[in-house]
């Protein structure tokens, strides 16, 4: 229950940061062009907190504007609100399409502004999200981003990587000609190739001055995979020290808990075969769906690692589940967290005056990756099951917040880019749909007919609701 509350709090904090920055972009540029903002809301629905800003200074209408009806009341200040549903926000501006506007206030209405100003106001929200990501990466690169050196552990000769000539001890320095510093960089470059055909070029260091290319042919690689693991699929694994087969936690109601396993248990053997590390045990579990396994377990106090006091025998039957078309076993047990040895860590950092360039480059790379992923999802190269909703975001936000400020800032940057990209998609209801309308107006010299805009709004709502339902469904199937 505590973890659920922590996840909800992490979701609220994360989305509040992103939404506030996004909407402030719209607000700031609207005020720059003398558009009166009626309400700035973080969240939807009934406000749970509200305050009104100071009344705006009177802005005289443009010279020559005819004043007919006048307002009986002066303009009120902007309402700043926090609403009940923290899944978005909005900036409501003075607009004739939203209600009656007296003649002496028409020059402050959004719909009366030149089309280029309306484009700038609409685009400001997504741009603010990209700027947030740049600032976040700038901070991270200045302080230093810690990653794992992409040095390979044991490589199966029969795997795709093994057949390409990659060996244990090789350090990856580039993927498809793009330099990589950490294992995270390797994963990002491999994810970019999902669903594609051709070859993946992995470059490893030979000496200080020489490198060697390994070419791995792919054909519609992992196309439609529900949970793709590119490095595992290729046969790539880090040169981690052995992970002790000690249980840290159990899934409630899972097969491990039902069999009698407890946190702190150390698995000694499976069906008489000695187990030396966690990976070896997982491999045996996955290879035995719905088949009973006899475990020899050293047991100590709950949560203990080494102070074991007795040996017990447990029979566990892994639950069968489908993953990427394969039937594997699953018992619902997780391993203990281990510290990455210092010699396997790499800190990527730059002086504060040089960190802006890498921050912009990182934002650009993630933006292109997000766009490419959306395209592949549309054409079916990536399974739509990879789409995530608020439940997954809450879980990841909570996990990154617990992992430290560096991880949380990185997650904020990644999510901010995703929000910026999604809002720029040419779907009515989103900023991108409005930008499409205004661009057509700029080219044609006249606005799109209102009936077309209404039809587009209905279609846009249908698409957005459909995406949200799919994202919620995916979240629930992952629980």
N, C-alpha and C positions, 0 to 999 in steps of 0.2 A: 504493500500500500504506500509506504514511504517513497519507494522508487517511482511509482506512478505519479505521485504528487510532485516529485522532483522533475520528472519528465514534462509534466504540464507547466510547471514554473519555467523550465528551460525553454519550452516552446513559446510561452508568452513573452519572455524577455527577448528571445531571438527575433520573433516576428515583429515585436514592438520597435526594435532597433531598425529593422529593414523598412518597415512601413513608414516610420517617422521620417527617415532619410528620403524615401521615395516621394512622399507627399510634400515634404518641405521643398523638394526641387520644384514641384508644380507651384507651390505657394510663393517661393522667392521670386521666380520669373514672372508670375502673375502680378505681383506687387511692383516689379520692375517696370512693367508696361501699364501700370495704373489700372489694373483690373481689381475691382473690389471683391475680397474673399469673405463670404458669409460665414463659412464654418470650415475648420480644420479638424478632422476627426481621425483618431487612431482607433480602429475597430468599427464594427457595424452594430446597428440596433440601438437600443435605448442607452443614452449616456449615463455612466455611473459617476462621472466627474466632468464639470464644465466651468470654465471661467471666460469672461469676455475681455478682449483686449481693448486698448484705448480707441476712442473714436478716431477715424482717419482724418487727416487734414483735408479740407475741401480742395478738390482739383477742378479748376475751371474747364468748361467744355471747350473743344476746339473752336477757333475763331470762325464765325459764320454759321455755327450750328443753331438751328432754330429751336427755341425753347417754347414748348406749349404747356402741357400739364406739369405741375411741380409737385414734389413730394411734400406732404404735410409734416413729415418727421425727418430730421437729419439722419444721415447714415450712422448705423451703430458699428461698434468695433467687431472684429472677427471673433466668433465663438471658437474656443479651443476645447475640444472634448475628447474624453476617453470613453469608448463605448463597450458594451457588454461582450460582444463576440470579437475576440482578438485575431481574426483571420484576414485582416485587410484594413483599409482605411479610405478616406476620400477627402478631396478639397472641393467644397461647393462654392461656386463663384456666382456673382450677379450675372444673370443671363435671361434674355427675353423668352427663351424656350422653356425656362423653368418657372416663369411667373411674370406678372406685370412689372414693368420697369418704367418709372416716370421719365418724362423727356429730359429733365435736368440731371438724370443719372445714366442716361444711355451711353455717354462716353466712357463710363466705368464698367460697362457690360462686356463680358467675354465675347459674345457673338458679334459685337460691333467692331472688334479689333481687326486690323489687317490680317490676311491669312498667314503671312510669315510670322507674325507675333503669336498667333494661335498655334502654329506648328512648334515654335520655340517653347511655349508654355506646356504643351502636351509632351514634347520630347524630354523636358527637364526632369521628369520623374525617373525614367529609366537611366538617363545620364547620371543622375545623382547616385543611383545604385552602382554604376560602373566606377564613379569617383570614390565611393566608399570602399570598393574592393581594392582600388589602387592604393588608397591611404592605408588600408589594412595590410596589404602586401609590403608596402613601403616600411611600415613599422616592423613587420616580421623580418624582412631582409636586413633592416638596420640592427635589430636586436640579435638576429641569427636564427635560422630555421634548422632544427636538428632532424636529420634523417638517417636512414640505415644505408651503409655502403653497399652498393649492388654487387656483392661478391657471391658467387654461386657456391652452394653446397653440393651434395651428391647429385649427379645427373644420371638418370636412367639411360643407358645406351640405346634402349628401344624407343625412347620418347622422341618427339619431333626435334627437341633441342639436342639430344644425344646424337641423333642421326645427322644433324647439321654440323657436328664436330665440337659442340660446346662441352666443357669438362669442369669438374669440381675445381674450385680455386680461381676460375676465370672472373675477372672484374669487368662488368658491362660499363662502357663509357659512352655509348650512343645507340639509339634505336632508330632505324630508317634515316640515318644521317644527322639526327638531332641529338646533341649532347645531353647526357643525363648525369646528375650528381648523386641521386639517391634512388632507393628502391621504389619510392612513390613516383618518381619521374618515369621509371621503367613501366610501371603499371599504367600511368596515364597514356604513354605512347602506344602501349599495346591495346588499350581500350579503344583508341582511335581507329584501330584496324578491324574491329568487330564487323562481321558480315561481309568482309571484302575478300577478293581473290588476288593472287599475285605472289609476292614473297615479302617476308619480314627480314630486314637486314639488322642483325645484332652485332655490334662492334665491341670487341673486348681488347683490353690492354695487353700487348705482348711484352713490351719493355717500356721504359720511360718515354722513348721516342717512337716506338712502333706500335701499330695496332693490327688486328686481324678481323676481317668480316666473316660472319657466318650467315648463310642465306637459308631461310626456312620457308618452303613453299606452302601456301594456304589456298583453299578453295571454299569460298563462302564461309569463312572461318567463324565458328560459333554462331552462325546465323540463327536467330530466333531463340537462342539460349535464354532460359528464364533467369538463371543466376550465373552469369559467365565469370569464370576464374581464368583469365588469360595466361598468367604465369604458370599455374598448375597444368593447364591444358597443354602448354608447350613442354612441360617437364622442367621448368625453372624453379629453383628453390634457393632461399638464402642459406648462407653458411652459418646458421645459428648453432650455438652450442646445444648439446642434448637437453631437451625439456623433460624434466622428471614427470613420470606418469602419475601425478598426484591430483586428485579431484578437488576443485576449489568450490564449485557450486553445482546445484542440480536443478533441472527444470521440474517445476511442481507437476506431479501427475505423470512424469515421464517414466520410461522403462527402467532407468538407472535407480530412481527413487523407489519404484515398486519392488525392485530386486533386493533392496536393502543397502545400496551403496550410500556412503555418508561423506560430507565434506572432510577433507584431510586424509581419506583413504589413498594408499599407494598401491597400484596394481603391480604385482610381482610376475604373474604368469597368466596366460590365456590358453586353456586346453593343454596345459603342461608346457607350453612354449614360453620361455622367459621374455619379459618385456623390459627394455632398457630406457625407452623414452616415449613421450606422449604421442608423437607422430606414428610410431610403430603400432601403438594400441588403436589409434583412430583408424588406421588402415585395416586392421583386423575386424573392427566393429563394422566398418562400411562394407566389408566383403561378406558379411554374414546376416543379411536381412531375414528376419523371422526364423533364425536358427539359434538354438540355445548355446551359450558359451559358458564355460566353467572358469571363474576367475579366482585366483589366489590373491588375497588382499592383506596388506599390513595396515592395521587400524590403530590410531592413537586418539588424542583429544580432538574434537571438532575443530577444523581449521589448522591443525598442526601439520608440520611439514616433515620433520625428522624424528620426533619423539614418539615412535610407534610402540605399541605395547602388546599387540596380539595379532595372530594370523587367522583370518577367517576365509571360508570358501563361499562364493556367491554364484548363483546361476542367473544370468541375464540374457534376455532374448531381444536383440535389437529390432526396433520398429522399422518396417519397410517404408521407404519414401522415394519419390521420383526426383531426380536432379539431372537436368539436361539430357533426358531420355534414358538415364541409367537408373537401375533399382539399387539403392544402397541402404545400409543399416544406420540407425540413429537411436541413441539411448538417452540423450538429454543431460549430458555432463560437460562441464567446462573446466579448463585447466587453470592453474595458477598463473598470475601475471609474473613475467620474469624481466629482469633488468637487461637491457641490451648492453653488452660489454663495450667499454669505451673505445676499444680498437675497431669496433664495427659501426661507430657513430661518426657522422660527418656533419659539421655545422657550415651552412651556406650563409654568408653574411657579406655586407658591403658597407662602406662608410656612408653616413647619412646623406651626403651630397651626391653619392653615386647610386643609391638604392632605388631611386625613382625609376630609372630605366628598366631594371629587372622587374619592378613592380608592374609597370605598364605592359611589359612583354608577357608576364605571367597572366595578367588580366586578359590580354588579347588571346593567348593560347587557350585559356579556359572558356572564353567566349566562343571561339571557333569550335572547340570540342563540344560545347553545349548545342550549338547550331547543327553540327554534323550528327550528333546523337538524335536530335529531333527529326532530322531528315531520314536517318536510318530507321527510326521507329515508325515513321509514316509509311516507308516502302517495305517494312517488314524485316529488315536486316537485323534489328534489335527487337526483342520481345517487349510488348507493352507492359508486361509484368514488372519491368524495371522502373516503371513510373511510380514515384513515391508520393504519399500524402502527408497530412499533419501528424499522424501517429508515428510514422518513421522519422519525420523531421524532429519530433519531440524526443524520441529515443536517442537519435544521433546527437542532438543538441545537449542532452543530459550527459551522454558519454563523453563528448568533447569538453564540456564544462568541467567534468570530474578529472579529465586527463590533464588539465592545466590551461592557462590563459592562451598559450601559443596555439593549441589545438582549437580552442573555441574561436579565436580570431580568424584562423584559417577557414573554419566552417562558415563563419559569418561572411567572409569574402566570397567563398564558393556559392553560398545561397544567394548573396546579393547579385552576383553575376547572373545566376539562373533567373532571378526575379526580373532583372533588367531585360534579358533576352526574351523571356516569355511575354513581357508587356509590350515588346516591340513587334510581336507577331501580328500580321495583318488580319486580325480577327476583330470584328466589331464588338464593342464592349471594352476591349483592351485599348491601351494607348496606341498600339500599332494600327488598329482599325480606324481610329480617329485621324491618325497621321495619313493613312491611305486616302480618306475622304478629302482632307485638306490639300493633299498633293494633287489629286484630281481637280479640285477647285482652282489651285494655283495654275495648272496647265490649261484648263478649259476656260477659266475666267468667270465661272459661275458655280455656285454650290451644288452638290448632288441633291436631287429632289428628295423631299422629306419622306415620301412613301418608300423610296429605295433605302433610306437610312433606317426607317422603322423595320423593313424586311430584314436588313442586315443585322439590326439589333436582336431580332428574334432568332436568327440563325446563329449569331454569336453566342447568345445565351444558351442555346441548345448544345453547341460545341463545348463551351466552358463547363456546363453542368455535367455533360457526358465525361469529360476529362476528370472532373472532381470525383464523380461516382467511381470511375475506374481506379483512381488513385486510392480512394478509401477502401475499395475492394482489395486491392493489392496489399494495403497495410494490414487488413484483417486476416488475409491468408498467410501473412508472415508471422502472426502472433502464435 
